[in-house]
Amino acid sequence: MRLGLRRFLTLTIALGLTGCLNIGHEFPVARADELRIGETTRAQVQEAFGNPLMTGIADGNPSWTYARVRYTPFSGARATYLEVQFDEAGKLASYSLNATP
């Protein structure tokens, strides 16, 4: 019986340690203060934050998404997202920065 419990605990700990999930990469959140609608260019955004995790179209505008998501069984999920949208001229049209507490 004791050997079974020991195996169970070992398996549980191993699964808990391997149950981590990381998506995206760290990006300099503080640099979001430098973003200026109508002024900041795509090149400046890429220089400041690197390559986006996702690209697409939002509200008819080109959109880039930066994300850092970390999940562990012990602390839960922590996420930070930055979405930027560009106008036809390649300048910043809007942005949104969100994070979990």
PASEBA-1860 file (N, C-alpha, C; in nm, 3 decimals):
! residues 101
1> MRLGLRRF> 0.083/-0.120/0.000/0.000/0.000/0.000/0.087/0.126/0.000 ~ 0.190/0.126/0.080/0.277/0.241/0.088/0.350/0.267/-0.043 ~ 0.390/0.162/-0.113/0.456/0.177/-0.241/0.360/0.240/-0.343 ~ 0.234/0.203/-0.340/0.135/0.261/-0.431/0.116/0.409/-0.405 ~ 0.112/0.450/-0.279/0.096/0.590/-0.244/0.219/0.670/-0.290 ~ 0.334/0.614/-0.271/0.458/0.681/-0.312/0.460/0.701/-0.464 ~ 0.419/0.599/-0.538/0.412/0.611/-0.684/0.310/0.717/-0.725 ~ 0.196/0.718/-0.658/0.092/0.816/-0.687/0.144/0.958/-0.664
9> LTLTIALG> 0.210/0.980/-0.552/0.262/1.112/-0.521/0.370/1.154/-0.621 ~ 0.456/1.062/-0.658/0.561/1.091/-0.756/0.499/1.129/-0.890 ~ 0.400/1.052/-0.932/0.332/1.082/-1.059/0.260/1.216/-1.053 ~ 0.194/1.246/-0.943/0.122/1.372/-0.927/0.218/1.490/-0.933 ~ 0.329/1.480/-0.864/0.429/1.587/-0.866/0.487/1.603/-1.005 ~ 0.518/1.494/-1.071/0.573/1.500/-1.207/0.475/1.565/-1.303 ~ 0.348/1.529/-1.295/0.247/1.590/-1.381/0.230/1.738/-1.349 ~ 0.235/1.772/-1.222/0.223/1.912/-1.182/0.338/1.996/-1.234
17> LTGCLNIG> 0.458/1.941/-1.232/0.574/2.016/-1.280/0.574/2.029/-1.431 ~ 0.522/1.931/-1.499/0.520/1.937/-1.646/0.393/2.002/-1.697 ~ 0.303/2.040/-1.609/0.178/2.102/-1.649/0.190/2.251/-1.674 ~ 0.311/2.302/-1.693/0.332/2.445/-1.719/0.309/2.473/-1.867 ~ 0.260/2.593/-1.895/0.234/2.634/-2.032/0.283/2.776/-2.051 ~ 0.361/2.798/-2.156/0.409/2.931/-2.191/0.373/2.959/-2.336 ~ 0.313/3.075/-2.360/0.277/3.116/-2.496/0.330/3.257/-2.515 ~ 0.388/3.283/-2.631/0.440/3.415/-2.661/0.575/3.438/-2.595
25> HEFPVARA> 0.611/3.565/-2.582/0.738/3.600/-2.522/0.726/3.732/-2.447 ~ 0.820/3.754/-2.358/0.822/3.880/-2.283/0.836/3.996/-2.381 ~ 0.770/4.105/-2.354/0.788/4.227/-2.431/0.785/4.344/-2.334 ~ 0.849/4.455/-2.371/0.862/4.568/-2.278/0.731/4.646/-2.261 ~ 0.650/4.604/-2.167/0.518/4.663/-2.144/0.529/4.814/-2.120 ~ 0.629/4.857/-2.050/0.644/5.000/-2.017/0.658/5.086/-2.142 ~ 0.704/5.028/-2.251/0.722/5.106/-2.374/0.589/5.141/-2.440 ~ 0.478/5.082/-2.393/0.347/5.117/-2.448/0.317/5.265/-2.427
33> DELRIGET> 0.378/5.325/-2.325/0.361/5.469/-2.300/0.417/5.555/-2.413 ~ 0.506/5.498/-2.493/0.569/5.571/-2.603/0.482/5.571/-2.729 ~ 0.379/5.487/-2.734/0.295/5.476/-2.853/0.212/5.603/-2.870 ~ 0.210/5.655/-2.993/0.136/5.776/-3.023/0.047/5.751/-3.144 ~ -0.083/5.758/-3.123/-0.180/5.738/-3.231/-0.158/5.843/-3.339 ~ -0.153/5.797/-3.465/-0.131/5.886/-3.578/0.014/5.921/-3.604 ~ 0.104/5.880/-3.514/0.247/5.914/-3.529/0.337/5.792/-3.535 ~ 0.319/5.697/-3.443/0.407/5.581/-3.435/0.388/5.492/-3.558
41> TRAQVQEA> 0.499/5.453/-3.621/0.494/5.371/-3.742/0.506/5.222/-3.709 ~ 0.475/5.138/-3.807/0.493/4.993/-3.790/0.637/4.960/-3.755 ~ 0.731/5.024/-3.824/0.872/4.998/-3.798/0.909/5.032/-3.654 ~ 0.855/5.141/-3.601/0.883/5.179/-3.463/0.823/5.080/-3.365 ~ 0.703/5.031/-3.394/0.640/4.930/-3.307/0.725/4.803/-3.306 ~ 0.767/4.761/-3.425/0.848/4.638/-3.433/0.982/4.658/-3.363 ~ 1.042/4.774/-3.376/1.168/4.801/-3.308/1.151/4.796/-3.156 ~ 1.041/4.849/-3.106/1.016/4.855/-2.962/0.976/4.720/-2.903
49> FGNPLMTG> 0.894/4.643/-2.976/0.835/4.522/-2.918/0.878/4.391/-2.984 ~ 0.947/4.400/-3.097/0.990/4.279/-3.167/0.881/4.229/-3.260 ~ 0.893/4.104/-3.301/0.795/4.045/-3.390/0.668/4.010/-3.313 ~ 0.552/4.038/-3.371/0.427/4.004/-3.303/0.402/3.854/-3.300 ~ 0.326/3.811/-3.202/0.287/3.670/-3.194/0.186/3.638/-3.303 ~ 0.094/3.732/-3.330/-0.008/3.712/-3.432/-0.027/3.840/-3.512 ~ -0.065/3.823/-3.637/-0.103/3.936/-3.721/-0.241/3.907/-3.779 ~ -0.313/4.011/-3.811/-0.446/3.991/-3.869/-0.510/4.123/-3.906
57> IADGNPSW> -0.641/4.120/-3.915/-0.721/4.238/-3.948/-0.823/4.257/-3.836 ~ -0.830/4.378/-3.782/-0.928/4.411/-3.678/-0.996/4.542/-3.718 ~ -1.126/4.541/-3.726/-1.202/4.660/-3.767/-1.154/4.714/-3.902 ~ -1.111/4.624/-3.990/-1.065/4.664/-4.122/-0.922/4.712/-4.129 ~ -0.852/4.716/-4.015/-0.714/4.763/-4.010/-0.618/4.648/-3.984 ~ -0.495/4.657/-4.040/-0.393/4.558/-4.003/-0.371/4.563/-3.852 ~ -0.357/4.446/-3.793/-0.346/4.434/-3.647/-0.232/4.341/-3.609 ~ -0.156/4.379/-3.509/-0.050/4.294/-3.453/-0.083/4.270/-3.307
65> TYARVRYT> -0.059/4.147/-3.263/-0.082/4.112/-3.123/0.045/4.058/-3.061 ~ 0.082/4.116/-2.948/0.193/4.069/-2.867/0.131/4.006/-2.743 ~ 0.184/3.893/-2.701/0.125/3.826/-2.585/0.231/3.750/-2.507 ~ 0.208/3.744/-2.379/0.287/3.660/-2.289/0.186/3.595/-2.195 ~ 0.172/3.464/-2.208/0.081/3.389/-2.122/0.161/3.281/-2.053 ~ 0.148/3.275/-1.923/0.214/3.171/-1.843/0.110/3.104/-1.756 ~ 0.110/2.973/-1.757/0.019/2.897/-1.671/0.098/2.793/-1.596 ~ 0.076/2.787/-1.466/0.128/2.678/-1.385/0.015/2.629/-1.296
73> PFSGARAT> 0.016/2.502/-1.263/-0.091/2.449/-1.178/-0.096/2.515/-1.041 ~ 0.016/2.567/-0.996/0.022/2.623/-0.861/-0.018/2.769/-0.854 ~ 0.011/2.846/-0.960/-0.021/2.989/-0.954/-0.128/3.031/-1.053 ~ -0.174/2.940/-1.136/-0.278/2.974/-1.234/-0.221/3.047/-1.354 ~ -0.305/3.122/-1.419/-0.265/3.190/-1.542/-0.232/3.337/-1.517 ~ -0.130/3.384/-1.585/-0.093/3.525/-1.587/-0.073/3.561/-1.733 ~ -0.136/3.668/-1.776/-0.128/3.703/-1.917/-0.116/3.854/-1.935 ~ -0.041/3.892/-2.038/-0.029/4.030/-2.080/-0.045/4.034/-2.232
81> YLEVQFDE> -0.132/4.121/-2.281/-0.159/4.133/-2.424/-0.145/4.278/-2.467 ~ -0.085/4.298/-2.583/-0.081/4.428/-2.647/-0.128/4.408/-2.790 ~ -0.236/4.476/-2.826/-0.284/4.472/-2.964/-0.271/4.611/-3.022 ~ -0.208/4.620/-3.139/-0.193/4.748/-3.208/-0.258/4.737/-3.345 ~ -0.321/4.844/-3.387/-0.383/4.851/-3.519/-0.323/4.969/-3.596 ~ -0.304/4.947/-3.726/-0.243/5.049/-3.810/-0.342/5.099/-3.914 ~ -0.327/5.225/-3.954/-0.410/5.281/-4.060/-0.348/5.249/-4.196 ~ -0.409/5.302/-4.304/-0.362/5.275/-4.440/-0.219/5.325/-4.463
89> AGKLASYS> -0.180/5.427/-4.393/-0.047/5.485/-4.408/0.059/5.412/-4.325 ~ 0.017/5.310/-4.250/0.113/5.236/-4.167/0.143/5.302/-4.035 ~ 0.057/5.395/-3.994/0.074/5.461/-3.864/-0.024/5.400/-3.764 ~ 0.008/5.415/-3.638/-0.075/5.359/-3.531/-0.214/5.420/-3.532 ~ -0.317/5.337/-3.544/-0.456/5.383/-3.542/-0.515/5.370/-3.402 ~ -0.478/5.261/-3.332/-0.524/5.239/-3.195/-0.439/5.129/-3.132 ~ -0.448/5.120/-3.000/-0.382/5.010/-2.930/-0.455/4.981/-2.800 ~ -0.433/4.859/-2.753/-0.496/4.815/-2.628/-0.395/4.729/-2.553
97> LNATP> -0.374/4.761/-2.427/-0.282/4.686/-2.340/-0.363/4.630/-2.225 ~ -0.360/4.499/-2.206/-0.436/4.433/-2.100/-0.349/4.331/-2.028 ~ -0.375/4.315/-1.900/-0.300/4.217/-1.820/-0.389/4.162/-1.710 ~ -0.361/4.039/-1.672/-0.433/3.980/-1.559/-0.371/4.035/-1.431 ~ -0.451/4.044/-1.325/-0.396/4.096/-1.198/-0.294/4.003/-1.137
END
